[in-house]
Amino acid sequence: MTSSTASSVRSNVSMWLLVAVVIVLAVAPLFLNRGSEFGGADGLAEETITEIQPEVRPWFEPLWEPPGGETESLLFSLQAALGAGLIGYYFGLKRGQGRRDAGEKLSAVVGKDRNKEAS
């Protein structure tokens, strides 16, 4: 086995190991805290504020209230997916631009060297 092949195998194994760790970290709370409700921070904040100062009223009401928890979760997931897509697109675009610029610089340097050899 060549060194590049061994490095590639090690890189592949470490990537899959990292994926497995992330999956375990995401799923473990579901099994460790059976029967618990994973509520959002908004509801918890509202309860705490009401306990501390019951006379406090919201400044405004929502324009539209989702019909159920599933719809709210769907909209939150959609928002997260769109945000991740935009961030991924931006980083991919910048990486492509960097590679293009590096290629242009390399071809300019090679072109200058060829011109010197032709003279």
C-alpha positions in Angstrom: 0.0 0.0 0.0 1.4 3.4 -1.0 1.6 6.3 1.4 -1.1 8.2 -0.5 -3.4 5.2 -0.4 -2.8 4.7 3.4 -3.4 8.4 4.0 -6.7 8.2 2.0 -7.9 5.2 3.9 -7.1 6.9 7.3 -8.9 10.0 6.1 -11.9 8.0 5.1 -12.0 6.1 8.4 -11.7 9.2 10.4 -14.5 10.9 8.4 -16.8 7.9 9.1 -15.8 7.9 12.7 -16.7 11.6 13.0 -20.1 11.0 11.3 -20.8 8.2 13.8 -19.9 10.4 16.8 -22.2 13.1 15.5 -25.1 10.7 15.0 -24.6 9.2 18.5 -24.6 12.8 20.0 -27.8 13.6 18.2 -29.7 10.4 19.1 -28.4 9.8 22.6 -30.6 12.4 24.3 -33.7 10.8 22.9 -32.9 7.5 24.6 -31.4 9.0 27.8 -34.3 11.3 28.6 -37.3 9.0 27.6 -40.6 10.7 28.1 -39.2 14.2 28.5 -40.5 17.0 26.3 -38.0 18.9 24.3 -39.6 22.4 24.3 -38.3 25.5 22.8 -36.6 28.4 24.5 -39.5 30.8 23.8 -42.0 28.9 25.9 -39.5 28.5 28.8 -38.7 32.2 28.7 -42.4 33.1 28.7 -43.0 30.9 31.8 -40.0 32.3 33.6 -41.0 35.9 32.9 -44.6 35.2 34.0 -43.3 33.7 37.3 -41.1 36.7 38.0 -43.6 39.4 37.0 -47.1 38.2 36.2 -48.4 41.6 35.2 -46.1 41.8 32.1 -47.9 41.6 28.8 -46.5 41.0 25.3 -45.8 44.1 23.3 -47.5 42.7 20.2 -49.2 39.6 19.0 -48.0 37.4 16.1 -49.5 38.2 12.7 -50.1 34.5 12.0 -50.1 31.6 14.4 -49.2 28.2 12.8 -52.0 25.7 13.1 -50.0 23.1 15.1 -46.6 22.1 16.4 -45.9 20.1 13.3 -46.3 23.1 11.0 -44.1 25.2 13.3 -41.4 22.5 13.2 -41.7 22.2 9.4 -41.3 26.0 9.0 -38.3 26.0 11.4 -36.7 23.1 9.5 -37.3 24.8 6.1 -35.7 28.0 7.5 -32.7 26.1 8.7 -32.3 24.2 5.4 -32.5 27.4 3.4 -30.0 29.1 5.6 -27.6 26.2 5.4 -28.0 26.1 1.6 -27.2 29.8 1.3 -24.1 29.5 3.5 -22.9 26.4 1.6 -23.5 28.2 -1.7 -21.5 31.2 -0.5 -18.5 29.1 0.7 -18.6 27.1 -2.5 -18.7 30.2 -4.7 -15.7 31.7 -2.8 -13.8 28.5 -3.0 -14.4 28.3 -6.8 -13.4 32.0 -7.2 -10.2 31.3 -5.2 -9.3 28.3 -7.4 -10.1 30.3 -10.6 -7.9 33.2 -9.5 -5.1 30.8 -8.5 -5.3 29.1 -11.9 -5.2 32.5 -13.7 -2.1 33.5 -11.7 -0.4 30.1 -12.5 -1.2 30.4 -16.2 0.2 34.0 -16.2 3.4 32.8 -14.5 3.7 29.9 -16.9 3.0 32.2 -19.9 5.8 34.5 -18.8 8.2 31.6 -18.5 7.3 30.4 -22.0 7.8 33.9 -23.4 11.3 34.0 -21.9 12.2 30.6 -23.4 11.0 31.6 -26.8 13.2 34.7 -26.8 
